[in-house]
């Protein structure tokens, strides 16, 4: 395994950041020596928007409200880490969606949402190697449950939009863990699932693209950045900047 596990609930100690090296065009690694064995890992956790799928769902919903540019600007700043409070940034975006018909969600799913290239191949390889699969999204259950079913993922956690009289209220429904899945919650869920599985976090893989994925990536044994923001690319052990997600399999000698 690439690292020893941290103490329970804690991020791995900061160490001098090793410079990434490009082992193939658009495929970068740091802190690992391929080939790794995929079967040495037991869990893989994925972000959804712009990672498993090709869109940021909140931006696409905003199109129906005529607020896409405004919402997308907030999303971009949050994903780049320029807005440190993800919960506040999401509440700002949701407030701009108030009154959008629920039918707009189905339109986004049917007409705009696509799996990113190589996702099905990578997920299938993980499943065949015996890994459990987890989707942890700061997006919405309307989409995450459909993506979970499509990819046959084991677990999913996301935010639940409030709908009254067929329209979005601009609010989220409270869940047992709280209102919003942010970076801290992504980390907590990853740690919780590892504990439930009886594995240490060194046997977990975290895949993401935005700043709110960094907390779970820091505690995972292997972190993979997929066409990510610069802050994520600077942390990840594997970074894919060209091509599909299945390119990560090259690190595993496949």
C-alpha positions in Angstrom: 0.0 0.0 0.0 1.3 3.5 -0.7 1.0 4.8 2.9 0.5 3.6 6.4 -3.0 4.3 7.8 -3.6 7.5 9.9 -4.9 7.4 13.4 -8.7 6.9 13.2 -10.6 10.1 12.1 -7.4 12.0 11.3 -5.9 13.1 8.1 -2.5 11.8 7.1 0.5 13.9 8.3 1.5 16.6 5.9 4.7 15.6 4.2 6.9 17.6 1.7 4.9 17.6 -1.5 6.6 15.4 -4.1 6.6 16.8 -7.6 4.2 14.9 -9.9 5.7 13.1 -12.9 3.9 12.4 -16.2 4.1 8.6 -16.9 2.0 8.9 -20.1 0.6 12.0 -21.8 -2.0 13.4 -19.4 -1.5 10.9 -16.7 0.5 12.1 -13.6 1.6 10.3 -10.4 3.2 11.4 -7.2 4.1 9.4 -4.1 3.4 6.0 -5.6 5.3 3.4 -7.6 3.2 1.5 -10.2 2.0 -1.0 -10.7 -0.3 -1.1 -7.7 -2.7 -4.0 -7.1 -6.3 -2.9 -7.4 -7.4 -5.9 -5.2 -5.3 -4.5 -2.3 -7.9 -1.8 -2.0 -11.4 -2.6 -0.6 -13.4 0.7 -1.2 -13.5 3.4 -3.8 -15.4 6.7 -3.2 -16.4 8.9 -6.0 -17.5 12.5 -6.3 -20.4 12.8 -8.8 -20.6 16.2 -10.6 -17.8 16.7 -13.1 -16.3 13.4 -11.9 -18.6 10.5 -12.6 -20.8 12.7 -14.8 -20.1 15.5 -17.3 -22.1 18.3 -15.7 -22.5 20.3 -12.5 -26.2 19.6 -11.9 -26.9 22.8 -10.0 -25.6 24.9 -12.9 -27.9 23.0 -15.4 -30.9 23.5 -13.1 -30.2 27.2 -13.0 -30.6 27.4 -16.7 -34.3 26.9 -16.2 -34.3 29.9 -13.8 -32.4 32.1 -16.2 -29.6 32.3 -13.6 -27.0 29.9 -15.1 -24.1 32.4 -15.3 -24.6 33.6 -11.8 -24.8 30.1 -10.3 -22.0 28.7 -12.4 -19.7 31.5 -11.3 -20.3 30.5 -7.6 -19.8 26.8 -8.4 -16.5 27.5 -10.2 -15.2 29.5 -7.3 -16.3 26.9 -4.8 -14.7 24.1 -6.7 -11.4 26.0 -7.1 -11.4 26.6 -3.3 -11.8 30.3 -3.6 -14.9 30.1 -1.5 -14.0 28.3 1.7 -17.5 27.8 3.1 -19.1 25.2 0.8 -22.3 25.2 2.7 -22.8 28.9 2.3 -21.9 28.7 -1.4 -24.5 26.0 -1.9 -27.2 27.9 0.0 -26.5 30.9 -2.2 -26.9 28.9 -5.4 -30.0 27.1 -4.1 -31.7 30.4 -3.3 -31.4 31.3 -7.0 -33.3 28.2 -7.9 -36.4 29.0 -5.9 -39.5 28.4 -8.1 -37.8 26.2 -10.7 -40.3 23.4 -11.7 -39.4 19.9 -10.6 -39.8 18.8 -14.2 -36.5 20.7 -15.0 -34.6 18.1 -13.0 -35.9 15.3 -15.3 -35.0 17.5 -18.3 -31.4 17.9 -17.0 -31.1 14.2 -16.4 -32.6 13.1 -19.7 -31.0 15.7 -22.0 -27.7 16.8 -20.5 -26.4 14.3 -18.0 -23.9 11.8 -19.3 -21.3 9.5 -17.7 -17.8 10.8 -18.2 -15.6 8.8 -20.6 -14.1 5.7 -19.1 -16.2 5.8 -15.9 -18.1 2.6 -16.6 -14.9 0.7 -17.4 -13.1 2.0 -14.3 -16.1 1.3 -12.0 -16.5 -2.2 -13.4 -12.8 -3.0 -12.9 -13.1 -1.9 -9.3 -16.2 -4.1 -8.8 -14.5 -7.1 -10.4 -11.5 -6.6 -8.1 -13.9 -6.9 -5.1 -14.0 -3.2 -4.1 -17.2 -1.7 -2.6 -18.3 1.5 -4.4 -19.4 4.7 -2.8 -20.8 7.9 -4.3 -20.5 11.0 -2.0 -21.9 14.1 -3.6 -22.5 17.7 -2.7 -25.1 17.5 -5.4 -28.6 16.1 -5.3 -30.2 12.8 -4.6 -32.5 13.2 -7.7 -29.4 12.6 -9.8 -27.1 10.6 -7.5 -29.7 7.8 -7.0 -30.1 7.4 -10.7 -26.3 7.4 -11.3 -25.9 4.9 -8.4 -28.4 2.5 -10.0 -27.0 2.9 -13.4 -23.4 2.0 -12.2 -24.7 -0.5 -9.6 -22.8 1.3 -6.8 -23.1 0.0 -3.3 -23.7 3.3 -1.4 -24.6 6.9 -2.1 -24.9 10.1 -0.1 -26.1 13.4 -1.4 -28.3 16.4 -0.7 -32.1 16.2 -0.8 -33.9 19.1 -2.6 -37.1 20.4 -1.0 -40.0 20.4 -3.5 -43.4 21.9 -2.7 -46.3 22.0 -5.1 -44.0 20.8 -7.9 -41.4 23.6 -7.5 -38.0 23.9 -5.8 -38.2 26.0 -2.6 -34.5 26.8 -2.8 -33.9 24.8 0.4 -32.7 21.3 1.3 -34.4 18.8 3.5 -32.7 18.0 6.8 -31.2 14.5 6.9 -30.0 12.5 9.9 -26.4 13.7 9.4 -27.4 17.4 8.8 -28.5 19.6 6.0 -25.6 19.6 3.5 -23.0 17.2 2.3 -19.8 19.3 2.2 -16.2 18.4 2.3 -16.2 17.5 6.0 -19.2 15.2 5.5 -17.5 13.5 2.5 -14.6 12.7 4.8 -16.8 11.6 7.6 -18.8 9.3 5.3 -15.6 7.7 3.9 -14.3 7.1 7.4 -17.6 5.7 8.5 -17.9 3.3 5.7 -14.3 2.1 6.2 -15.2 1.5 9.9 -18.3 -0.4 9.0 -16.3 -2.5 6.6 -13.6 -3.1 9.2 -10.8 -1.7 7.0 -8.3 1.1 7.5 -8.4 4.1 5.2 -5.2 3.0 3.5 -7.4 0.5 1.6 -9.7 3.2 0.3 -9.5 5.2 -3.0 -11.0 8.6 -3.3 -11.8 10.1 -6.7 -12.7 13.8 -7.2 -12.2 17.0 -9.0 -13.1 19.9 -6.7 -11.9 21.5 -3.5 -14.7 20.0 -1.5 -13.3 16.5 -2.4 -9.9 17.3 -0.7 -10.9 16.2 2.8 -11.8 12.7 1.7 -8.8 12.5 -0.6 -6.5 13.4 2.2 -7.6 10.4 4.3 -7.7 7.9 1.5 -4.9 5.5 0.8 -5.0 6.6 -2.9 -6.3 9.8 -4.3 -7.3 10.2 -7.9 -8.0 13.6 -9.5 -10.0 13.5 -12.7 -9.8 16.7 -14.9 -9.6 18.5 -11.7 -9.1 22.0 -10.3 -5.4 23.0 -9.7 -5.7 22.6 -5.9 -6.9 19.0 -6.3 -4.3 18.2 -8.9 -1.6 19.4 -6.5 -2.6 17.0 -3.9 -3.6 13.9 -5.8 -1.4 10.8 -6.1 -2.9 10.1 -9.6 -4.1 12.9 -11.8 -5.8 12.4 -15.2 -5.6 15.6 -17.3 -6.3 14.0 -20.7 -8.7 11.1 -21.6 -11.1 9.0 -19.6 -11.3 7.8 -16.1 -10.2 4.3 -17.2 -6.7 5.7 -17.7 -6.3 5.3 -13.9 -6.2 1.6 -14.5 -2.7 2.1 -16.0 -1.5 2.7 -12.5 -2.7 -0.8 -11.6 -0.8 -2.4 -14.5 -4.0 -2.9 -16.6 
